[in-house]
Amino acid sequence: MTKRTKTARLPKFDAAPYLDSEAAIAAYLTDILQANDSALLASALGDIARARGVSEIAKESGLTREALYKALRPNAKPRYDTIAKVCAALGVRLVAQAIHA
């Protein structure tokens, strides 16, 4: 007989510890962008900011730490200029790619 685990009892996954290199961050963002979900993008940028240090990213982006947390929380709908500032502070850029080659 197999033991069943209720999903509600599982710990919440935190991607931040795995975002320890530029390649990992780029791969993570690429996968997130394919979902075409602004709230998911905001949450992913929040994961990356936590991995790098929220205070440092807030300082480099010109946002307060509190504003950064608010803009990058799950289900947030941040403005494009906020995403652009955070991406610049993280040292990444979003790139458009043709869907049909």
C-alpha positions as CSV (number, residue, x, y, z in Angstrom):
1,M,0.0,0.0,0.0
2,T,1.4,3.4,-0.9
3,K,1.3,6.3,1.4
4,R,-0.4,9.4,0.0
5,T,0.7,12.9,0.7
6,K,-1.7,15.8,0.6
7,T,-0.4,18.6,-1.6
8,A,-1.6,21.2,1.0
9,R,1.0,19.7,3.4
10,L,3.9,20.1,1.0
11,P,6.3,23.0,1.6
12,K,6.0,25.9,-0.8
13,F,8.7,25.7,-3.5
14,D,11.2,28.6,-3.4
15,A,13.2,29.0,-6.6
16,A,15.6,31.6,-5.1
17,P,18.3,29.2,-3.8
18,Y,18.6,27.7,-7.3
19,L,19.2,31.0,-9.1
20,D,22.9,31.1,-8.3
21,S,24.3,31.8,-11.8
22,E,23.6,34.0,-14.8
23,A,22.7,30.9,-16.9
24,A,20.2,29.7,-14.3
25,I,18.6,33.1,-14.1
26,A,18.4,33.3,-17.9
27,A,16.9,29.8,-18.2
28,Y,14.4,30.6,-15.5
29,L,13.2,33.8,-17.1
30,T,13.0,32.3,-20.5
31,D,10.7,29.6,-19.2
32,I,8.6,32.1,-17.3
33,L,8.2,34.4,-20.3
34,Q,6.9,31.5,-22.4
35,A,3.9,31.3,-20.0
36,N,2.9,34.8,-21.2
37,D,1.6,35.7,-17.7
38,S,2.6,39.1,-16.2
39,A,1.8,38.0,-12.6
40,L,4.1,35.0,-13.0
41,L,6.8,37.2,-14.5
42,A,6.5,39.6,-11.5
43,S,6.8,36.7,-9.1
44,A,9.8,35.2,-10.9
45,L,11.6,38.6,-10.8
46,G,10.9,38.6,-7.1
47,D,12.5,35.2,-6.8
48,I,15.6,36.5,-8.6
49,A,15.7,39.7,-6.5
50,R,15.6,37.6,-3.3
51,A,18.4,35.4,-4.7
52,R,20.5,38.5,-5.4
53,G,19.4,40.5,-2.3
54,V,16.2,42.7,-2.4
55,S,17.9,45.7,-0.7
56,E,20.6,45.8,-3.3
57,I,18.2,45.4,-6.3
58,A,15.9,48.1,-4.8
59,K,18.9,50.5,-4.5
60,E,20.1,49.8,-8.1
61,S,16.6,50.1,-9.6
62,G,15.7,53.3,-7.8
63,L,12.7,51.7,-6.0
64,T,12.2,51.4,-2.3
65,R,12.5,47.9,-0.8
66,E,8.8,48.0,0.1
67,A,7.8,49.1,-3.4
68,L,9.9,46.3,-4.9
69,Y,8.3,43.7,-2.6
70,K,4.8,45.0,-3.5
71,A,5.5,45.1,-7.3
72,L,7.0,41.6,-7.4
73,R,4.7,39.7,-5.2
74,P,2.8,36.8,-6.7
75,N,-0.3,37.9,-8.7
76,A,1.0,41.5,-8.9
77,K,0.5,43.4,-12.1
78,P,3.6,45.6,-12.3
79,R,4.0,48.4,-14.9
80,Y,6.4,47.8,-17.7
81,D,8.8,50.6,-16.4
82,T,9.0,48.8,-13.1
83,I,9.9,45.5,-14.8
84,A,12.5,47.3,-17.0
85,K,14.1,48.9,-13.9
86,V,14.3,45.6,-12.1
87,C,15.7,43.8,-15.1
88,A,18.4,46.5,-15.5
89,A,19.3,46.2,-11.8
90,L,19.5,42.4,-12.2
91,G,21.7,42.7,-15.3
92,V,19.2,41.0,-17.6
93,R,17.1,42.1,-20.5
94,L,14.0,40.7,-22.1
95,V,14.5,39.8,-25.8
96,A,11.8,39.4,-28.5
97,Q,12.1,36.3,-30.6
98,A,10.1,35.4,-33.7
99,I,7.5,32.7,-33.1
100,H,7.7,31.3,-36.6
101,A,11.2,31.0,-37.9
